[in-house]
Structure formats: structure tokens, C-alpha cells
Amino acid sequence: MAAVAKADSMQREIRASVYPNQAEKEDINGFSINILCDMSASAGFCDAENAAQSLSLLAEKRNDHFEAETGAVLSVTPSADFYKAATNDILSDTKEYNLFAADVSSSLSHLLSAGNLHDISDSKYIDTSEKWFDGVVMDNLSVYGGKYLISSAAADARRNACVIVYNRDLAPSSMKPPVMLASNGEFTVEKMLEYSRAVYSSGENGEAAFYGASFGEEDVFPLIFGVGGVFVRTSADATSVEPLSSLRVKLEKVASIVNDSSVSYGTKDFSESHSLFSVKTISEIPHLRKTVGNIGILPLPKFDENSKYSGYIDLDGAVMMAIPAGVLEHEKVEYALDRFARLSYEYIVPYFESEVIGENDDDARILEIIAEGVSSDLSSLFGYGDIASLFADVVSGKEQNFKLEYYNRKTLYEKAISIIEKRLAAN
């Protein structure tokens, strides 16, 4: 008994040193935390089948720490058909699961649109201003102030943020290093095009062309976010579609990129070292370091030097968490989620950072800049009207009647979000 008491005392001292302002507010000793996750989230939540992987090993240590610290019983269940399993559980009387972790676009968005997720905006325990939560993304994906999708150190949507990658070895040596531009707030559309034109080669005399940048149609929406564009803005009591006049300015800016003669548009050949710049997600960086080599990271180019850096999260493949609607003892679940996110900040975040930046201090600094300004909006979550494809067609010149298409999609979106709001209110 003395040994147990001594161990408990040591745990309290550790908690006090790591979380000096955190009081024990909710007794979850013996409480079951049952997490249902999809296969893309399984390694980060410790799927037994992935236990040999580095991430799963860290997740297992975090899980053990969580159980020892709180006394809660943690169970993780991966599912190949997450949406079906989650929906069946919500609609049944069993309510086996009280936490979800899954792909936002393909899974959680459907649960949200059906009104099957719990609103944590008034939670006593989840403070989205804490560093282990991403309050900006949660705010921008809220519905009339209700927060249903949780981005935290345990499942951070920002790991799927879009960035500019560049080949350090191919950057013009006579010009300022691109990382210096970004650090000084000078990486604008005009500056990126200046560098792009400086390295562009048309490939005369049988040589392969080398472009300053290569972008696909799927990169247009991220680039629009980079220059400050959005389609839907959210607030505590309203959602509003961006005015047409404002969107036109942003689209024209991105059109100047994709239509530049030094830019290859419609192809993604950066990995073959046929271009200096391209758009990739942060989650792709570790693989690119192995296949391309000496690559660097930059924020998306901003509108002008007076603007702030703004980034875009590709929600297709981004993992977040959520609490099912009608969950029993939701305050205990919210408290447990906060503790879980805190521990993930210690165990999981350093792993992802080391995977992305390695030993490069420049990339570490740029990653901080990107994280401060990155987000998404509800149009990319629900996909109504396929706004991303519309914008791509506009900047490339395929769509000639943007005004009509804008108002068609604006009407469609407003009707759809109104239906979702009613479903959420019903639950």
C-alpha cells in the first residue's frame, strides 16, 4: 500500500509540474473511453495491428499514460467502414462509442450533416485557445457557432495543410533564398512569379522543359486561400457567402499565377524535378524528402506584402475527432478528451514535427508561420456545388459565366446549410 501511495504522490507531482494550472475537475476513474476510428486514424490511436510502427508505439505510451493518470479505461476500435459503424451505434440504444477519430471529408462531415455530432462550444473542459487545440480551424468549421469537429494534438487537421514546396538545389543562387523571403513576410504572388520566371527553361534543342512552378487544378483552391480568399465565412450566429466582388479580385490574382508562361498548369511534375515550386500537403513532406531530396517548405504566396499569410487545409485525408450526439455523461467525455489532447501534445506532436522538418531550422520556422494562418471553410467540408472545381475553371478560362454560377452555388449552399442547422437543432 505504501508503494501505491508513493506512486500516486509522484503522479500528482508530475501532473502539477506539467499542468500547473489544471485542477482535477472531473472524476473519470473507472470511466470507459471508447474510441471508434477509421483506418487512416488507427496508427495515431494505437491500432494493435500497427503496434510495430513508431507512431503506434508513441500512441500506446500516450494511452498508457492517460489511463495511469486519470484511471479511465481506454479502448480503441478501428473500422474499415467507419461511417456505417458510427451511424449504427448512434441510432441504436447501445451507444458503445463516445469518441470518434476519422477522415473529416469522407466520414465526419456526413455525420455532421446528418446532425449526429455533439456540440462542444459550451464545454467546461475544452478550451480551444489552448495550444493542444486548433481553435481557428474549429471556429471556421463551426455551424452557427456550434463546434462539432475537434482539431487537437491528438488529431490535428493542420497536418493536411497545403504548403509550397521547392527544390533548394534548383533555386536561383543569385537571388535571395526563398525561405528568407517567407520569413520576412515577402513571399507574395509577384515574388513567386519572379523566381519562377528566373529559372524557367522552354527546353530548346531537345532538352526537357523546366518550369518555375507546376500546379494541378486541385491547387487552385489552396492558392485562393493563400491570397485571402474564402467561399463561406462563419460567425457565432450566421454563415455568409463571400461577396462576388471580393472573390473576383482573389480569382484574378490566382489566374495571374496559373496563366504565367513559366508555370505548368494541369500537371503535377514536381516529384520528377521538372519545376522549382509546387503545392503539396504537409503530410506528403516526409515522402518527398526521400524521393526528391533537398526540398524546402514555404507558406502559400500571399496577395501582397501588406497582407498576412493565409493557408488552406485539404480536408480530404485530414483526421479530426468528434463526440457522437446523445453521448452519455458528455462532461466526462469532454474532460477526458482534453486530457488526451494534452498528452498527445507531449507524445505525438514532436513525432510529426520531426517527420516533416527533420533537423532543418528554416523549415521549423516556416512551419510555425504556416500553422498560425492556416484554415478551411464549410464549402470544402460539405462540397455543395463543387466550389473548388468552379474556381479552377474560372482561373483557367474554362468558365465564362462566373456571375451566374456563383449565384447558383450561393443559393444551393445557403439552402443546404439551413437544412443542416435544423438537423443539429433537433438533436
Buried (B, 14 or more C-beta within 10 A) or exposed (E): EEEEEEEEEEEEEEBEEEEEEBEEEBEBEEBBBBBBBBBBBBBBBBBEEBEEBEBBBBBBBBBEBBEEBBEBEBEBBBBEEBBEBBBEBBEEEEBBBBBBBBBBBBBBBBBBBBBBBBBBBEBEBBEBEBEBBBBBBBBBBBBBBBBBBBBBBBBBBBBBBBBBBBBBEBBBEEBEBBBEBBBEBBBBBBBBBBBBBBBBEEEEEEEEEBBBBBBBBBBBBBBBBBBBBBBBEBEEEEBEBBEEEEBBEBBEBBBBBBEBEBBBBEBBBBBEBBBBBBBBBBBBBBEBBEEBEEBBBBBBBBBEEEBEBBBBBBBBBBBBBBBBBEBEEBBBBBBBBBBBBBBBBBBBBEBBEEBBBEEBEBBBBBBEBBBEBBBBBBBBBBBBBEBBBBBBBBBBEEBEEBEEBBEEBBEEBBEBBEEBBEBBEEE
